[in-house]
Amino acid sequence: MSNNYYEYIGPDKLKICGENVEKILNRSTTKEASKVINKIGSYNNVYWDESYGKVLVETNRTGTFEREKNRFFKETGWNLEIYKNPYSEMVNKVRRLIYEYEGRYEFLKKVSRNVRRAGDSSWIRISFLGGGKEVGRNSIFIQTPRSKVLLDCGINMKTSKGPLPAPEMDIKQLDAIVISHSHLDHTGGIAKLYAQGYRGPVYATEPTIALMRLLKRDLYRLKENPEFNKSSIDKMINHCIPIEYRDMKKIAPDIHMELYNAGHLPGSAGVLLDINGKQLFYTGDFDDRNTKLLPPADHDLPPLDVLITEATYSHESIPSQKKVERELIKTVDKTLSRDGTPIISTFAIGRSQEILSLLLENGYKNIYIDGMICEATKIVGSYPDYIKPNLDGEYQYIYSEKQREEAIENNGIIVTTSGMLTGGPIQYYLDHIGDKSKNTLILPGYMVENTPGNKLKEGENPIHINGKQLEIELEVKQIRFSGHADRSGLWSFLHKIEGSPETYVIHGEKENCEKLSQEINEKLGWSANAPKNLDAYRT
């Protein structure tokens, strides 16, 4: 095989020898490719993915296209993949930033040379830069004699502070960043790294990449003195490499990586690292329940040597999925029966699409979505392979105050932001809706301490949203939906694990992390710790 093959990160699946490698990876087969693509019929966009030797074609046509795929590979050496035309312009923008980035070819060559360096792991060092005895700000630095990989890079949602600066974390030597999911407590610090000069790859599922860009741009808009700019956000996307579930890839000289569905958000993942034969699994945030939007987390894992697990609700029992779904439907029906308007104020990503799926499945009409939920739903709907087919149905997007007035006048079911009443369109509805005793404010999520939503839950009224005092006269109903496993779910997961892994408990309140690690020691006989931020362990 030509030495040129080793200049590229991929394509893993491409089995071509000699001089054809340079020809194919330089896209000089465009004419031949076009002949086959045209056989598919109408299509919107075509993207060339040199990282894995794939051509992505967006079309509204359905089918397996197996004949076209086989012919395409035979004639061009590229693998053909058919994607649904995206609903979201954000998805189009992300694909352009990834696949049409002028420097991508050289970037991939650099990544390929890096991962193909020789190297053995005589030790593994794990440093916790965030997430230790706190909820969120996850950031875990994995080192071997040859490799340096960062798992997540989040911010604290109360203080906006990012990972702690550890002396061993030099971004110039960082091989890769792996992202579990798009929430800012796992991704909020990444654009800052690009502002500081990091130019290595970010690995994540494509839904995570698109949702990450949406949230980062919103964070930039809201922060008074952001530590990054819009250019840094797009530079981050330029360097993303989309990964599918259960598709193992080499990301550093002695590290292979595989993503497992985490059931937390569309595209969310647990991360399995094979470090020279040692198996390390990082759960990220996970949910073991079967929801209207997502299947439960996939934990069909090999025997583990190291486990890093979340502990968000390690000592709480959350009502069953069916119970909270029935409670929401009952509350909506009760409100509509008295000619009221149900206003569901929730998180833009994940929870809102789950509730929308539930409403559509139960046959409701006159559903309106508002705020960032509109774009987030378009993004989520653009990835049908990552969700259940329950988002198909009729609902109306709200983009103006006039449309909000119509939604109120029509007694529509309104799904809007924000989940903790910290801002967003909910302020308009609380201020403008008339005959408030007929209407219901439904809060289907967790409320962080000192947020307006938490204060309302604790009985404080009036509350302040964006500096404005609001007297809440609607009926208020909190319903405990969750995207995390509770105590029962966590222990069910732990009992499934083969082996006796060294275990690190993070992403939870101090007491929860310490207590769960102690229980793991006592009940399972594993070596378990609840690390503080900046603690480091050698394994």
N, C-alpha and C positions, 0 to 999 in steps of 0.2 A: 504494500500500500504506500502511496505517496506520502512523504513527510508533511505535505501541506495539510493533510487530514488533521494533524495535531495542532494546527493553528486555530481551531475553532472549538467553541463549547459543544457544538453538535455538528450535524444532527446525530443523535444517539441511534435513531432507527434507520439511518441511511447506510446502505451497504454497497458502496461504490468505490472502486479502486482507481488508482492512477490519476491521470490528468483530468478526468471528468470532475473530480472534486472541486478544483478551482473554478471550472466553468459553471458548475451548478450553483455553488454558493455565491457566485457573483451575479446570479439572476440572468445569465445570458440565454436562458431557456424561455424567456418571456413569450416569444411567438408560439412555441410549441405548447406552452401552458395555456395561452389564450384560446387555442383551438379546442382544448378539452373543456375549459371553463365555459365557453360559449355553448357547449352541448347541454349544460345545466339549464340554460334559459336565462331569464331576467335575474340580475343580481345588482347589488348596490356598490359594494366596495370589495377590493381584493388586497390582502395584506400578506407580505412575505416575511416569514419568521425564520431567520437564519439560525436562531438559537437551537431549534430542533428540526430544521429542514421541513417546515410545514408551510402550506399556503392556505390562508383563511379566506373563505368566500362567504359574504353575507347575502342571503337570499330569503325570500318569503316562501319559496317552494319547499315542499316537504318530501321526505323519502330518505332512503339510506344511501343512494348514489354509489353503491358498491362497484358497479361496472366502471363508472367515471373515475372513481378513486384508484382502482387497479390500473386503468389505462394511464391515468395521470402519473402515477409512480413509475410505470414502465417507460413512459416517453420522456419524463423530465427528471426523475430521481427525487422529486419532492412528494411529501405526503399531503394529500388534499383533505381539508376539514371544512365542513359546511356549518355555518353559524346562522342563527336566526337574525334577520335585520333588527338592530337594536331600536328600542323605543326612545332611548335617551341620547341627546346630543353629547352628554358627558361621556358616554361609552365610546361614541365616535371619536371624540377628542382624545381620550385615553389611548385608543388604538393607534391614532395618528402619531401621538407623542412617543409611543413605544416603537412601532414598526416603521415609521417614516422619519425617525430621528436621523439627521444627516451623519452623526458620528456613531451610529449603532454598530455598523460593521466592524469598525476598529475597536469599539468597546467590547464586543463579543469575542474578538480575537484575544484581547487582553485578558478577559475572564478565563478563556479557554487555556491560555498559557499558564495562568495562575493555578487552576485546579489540577493541571497535569504535572505540577512539580512533584518530585519524589518526596516521600515523607512517611515516617512511622510515628505512632503515638505510644510513648512509654508512660505518659501520664495525661490526665485531663484535669484542668482547673476550672472551677465554676465560680464566677463572681456575681453577686447580686447588686446591681446598680440602682434598682428600684423594685418596688413590690414587696419588700421585706417588711412584714408586720404592718402592712397598710393595704388598703383596697386600691388597686390600680397602680399606675406609674411602672408597669412591668418593664424590666430591662435586665436581661441575663447575658453575661459575657462568658463565652465558652472558649478556652484556650487549650491548645496542645503544643508540642514542640514545633509544629509546622503550620498550625492554622489558628485563626481568630475569627469567631462568628458571634454576632449579636442576635439574640432572640428577643424581638420586640424592642421598642424604644418609646415608652409612653410618658405622659405627663400626669401629675397629680391634679385631679379635676377641681379640687378646692383651691389650690394655691397656684396652679399652672406651672409649677416647677417640674423640670425634666429630670432625667436620670442623674445620679450623683457623679461628679467627675473623678473617676478612679485613675490612678497614675498608670495602671497597666493598659488602659483603653486608649490607644493611639489610633485615630481614625485613618491615618496614612497606612497602617499595617492591617486594617480590617479587611478580611476576605469577603465577607457577605453579611447582609442583614436578612433575617427571616421574620416575616410578619404573620402572626396567628389570625388576627382579624382587624377590622378597620376602626374600631372605637379609639378615641383619642388617648385613653389611658394605656393604650398599647402602641399607638403610632404618632402621638402628638409631637415627639421630639425628633422625628426623622428629617423633616425639611431643614431643621437647624443644622444637622450634620452636613447636608449638602451646601448650606450657606457657609459652613466652615471649611469646605473643600473636599468632603468625601465624594468619590466618584466610582465606588464599587457597586455591585448589584444588590437589588432588593428582590427577594423571592416571596411570592404570595399568590393566591388564586386571583384570577382576573376580576371577579366581583369585589374582592377586597381592595384591589388596586383602584378601581373606579370609585368605590365608596370612600376610600381614603382621600382621594383628591377632593371629593365633595366636602368632606368634613374639614380638611385642611384649609380650603379656601374660605369656609365659613369661620374657622378659627382666626384666620388672618383678618377677616372683615371685622370681627368683634374685638380683637385685642388692641389696646391703645398703643403699645410699643412691642410689636411682634419681633421675635429674634430671627425672622426669616422673611422673604418676600415672595411674591407670586412666581418669580423666576425660579426660586429655589424649589417651589412645589413642582413645577413642570420639569425641572432638572431631575428631581426625584423620580418622576414618572418615566422620563427618558431611560432611566437605568433600572427599571423594573423588568423582571423576567417572570411572566405568568406560569404557574405550575398547576396541574390538575391533581385531584386526590389520587392517592395510591400510585403515583408515578415517580419512582425513586430517581433522584438526580445527584450527581456529584457536585458539591458546592465549594469544596476546599480540598487541599491535597490528601487529607486523610479522613474526610467527612462526606458521607452520603446522607441525603435528606429525603424524607417522604412525608406528605401531608395527609392527615386523616380528618374526615368531617367531624366537626366539634358540636354541631347542633345549636350553636349559640346565635349566629347571624348567618345570612346567606354568604357563603364563601369562607366562613370561619373554619379554623383548622387546629388540630393538635399536631405537634411537630415531633417526628421520630428521627433521631440522628443516629446513624451507624458510624461510630468513631473507631475505625480500625478494629471492628468486630465487637466493640462494646455498644450496647443499645441504651440510648438516653431518650426518654419521652417527656415532652413538655406539654401539659394539657391545654395551655391557654385557658380561656373561659369556655366551659362546656355545659351542655344540657343533655341529660339522658332521657328526656321525655319526648314523646311523639306529638308535635304540634300541627296545626292546620297549615303551617308554612314549611316546616322543616322536619326531616326525619331525625331520630335521636342520634347522639354522638356515636361514631364508629370507634370501638375500642377492641377490635380484633387484632391484638398486638402480639409480637414475639416476646419471649421471656426478656425481662428488663434488668439492666444493671443499675440504672439511675432513673429516678422519677422526680419530676418537678410538678407539683399539683397546686391548683387553686384551692382556697378554703373560704370563699365568700360567705356561703350559708352552711358551713360545716356543723353548726350547732343549732340549726333551725329546721323546722318541718314546714314546707310550703304546701298549700292546698293542691289537690290533684288538678291536672290539666282540665279534665272534664268538669270539675266543680267550678273552676273560675270561668270557663267558657259558658256554662249554664247561668252563672251569676250575671255575667255581662249581658247575655241575651235577655234575661229576665228584667234587668234594669232598663235596657233599651225599650222593651215592650211596654213596661209600666209607664215610662215617660211618654211614649207615643200615644198611649191610650188616653192620656189626659191632654192631648194636643200640644205636648211639649217638645222641646228640642234636646236630644241627647248630644252633649259636647264631650268628646273623648279627647283628652289632652295627654299626648303620649310622645315617646321617642320617635325620631324621624326614621331611624333605620331598624328594621327587624320587628319591633313590637307593633308598629303601625301597620306593616304589611300582614303580620299575623292576625291582627284584629280585622283588617279589611277582608282577609280570606274567610274569617269566621262569619262576618256579616254577609258576604256574598253567598257562602254556602247555605245560609239560612234564608236566602231569598229576599233580602231587603232591597228596596229601591231607594232612590233619592239620597244616595250616599255622596258626601262631599269630602275631598281631602284638601288640606291647606298647608302652607309653609313649606319647609324643606321636604316634607313628606311627598310632595308632588314629584320632585326630581328623584328622590330616593326610590320611590315606587317604580318609576320608569327604568332606573338602573337595575333594580332587583328583577323586574319583569323581562329584562333583556338577557337573563341567564336562566332559561327554563330548566337546564340540566341540574341546577343547584337548589331548586325549590320544587314544591308540589304544585300541581296545576290548578290551584285554587284562587289565583289572582285574576283569572279570566272572568270578566263580567263588566257590568256598567257602573261607573262612578265618575264623578265630575271633579275636574281640577279647578281650584280657586286661585286666581292671580290678582284680584283687585277687590277694593272695598265694595264696589257695586255687586260683585258676585257673592261677597259675604252677606250683604243685605238680603240677596235673593235666597241664600241658603237658610237664613233665619226665618224669612217670610214663608218659605216652603216647608217649615218644620223638618228640615233634612237631618240626617244623621251626620254630624260633623266630626271628622277625625283630623286633629290639628296638633301643632307643637305649642309649648314645649312640655316634656314629660314631668318636669318639676316646677312648672309655672314660673320659670325664670325670665321668660320673654316670649317673643314670637306672636303669632296671630291670636293666641288665646286671650291676650290682653284686650284685643278689639271685641271679641265675643262677650267677655265678662262685662265690658263697659257699655255695650250697645244692645244686648238682648233684652227684650221687654217682658213684662209679666213673669218675672224671674222664678216665682214659686212653682210654675209648671215645668220648669226645665231642670236638667240634671247635668252636673259636672262630674264626669267619670275619670278617675285617675287610676290607670291600670299598671302602675309600676312602683319601683322603689324610689323613696324620697331621701336625698342626702340631707344631713343635718344642716339647719339654718337656711335652707332654701324656702321660698314662699310656699311650695307644695307641702313641705314637711311642717311648716308653721301652721298651715291650714289644717293638716291632719291632726296636729296636737291641740287644736281648738282655738288658735289665734285668729281673730277676725275683727277688723279688716286686716288685709295683708298689703304689702307693697311689691309691685312689679315694675321694674325699671324706674324706680323713684316715685311712681304714682300709687296713691292709696286707693284700694278697691275693697268695697264691702261686698262680700260674697253672699248673695241671697238665694242662689240656686241650691237645690238639694245636692249634697256632695257625697259621692260614693267611691270609696277606694276598693279596688279589686286586685288581688295579689298575683298578677302574672309575673313570670320570672324567666330569664334566659340562662339561669345557672342551676346546676344540680343542688339539691338540698342535702341534709345530712344522710338521708336514706340513699339518695343517688350517688353521693360520694363513696359511701361504704360499699355499695353494690359494685362500683367501678374498682375499688381497691381489692375486693375479694376475687375479681376476675383476673387480676394480674398474676402472671407466672413469674417465678423467681423471687428473690428477696432483695429488691433494689434499694440502694441508698436513696432516701427520700427527703425532699426539701419542700416545705409547705409555705406557700406565699399567697399574695392577693387575698388578704383577709385582715380583719381587725386583729390587733396584737394578741388578745386573749384567745381568739379562734385558732390562729396559727399555732400558738404554743400548745393549746389543749389537743388539737388534732395530731400534732407531731408526737406528743406524749402517748396518746391512745394508739397510734400506729406502732410505736415502740412496744407497748405493753401487750396489745392484742395480736399483732402480726409478727412481732419479733424482728422487725426491720430496723435498721439504723436510720432514724428520722430526726430532722432538725427543722427549726423555724428560724431561718436566718434573718439577721438585721441587714439593712442596707449597708453595703460595702464589705459584708462578710464574704470570705472566699474559702473554698473547699477544694482539696485535691482528692481525686479518685483514681 
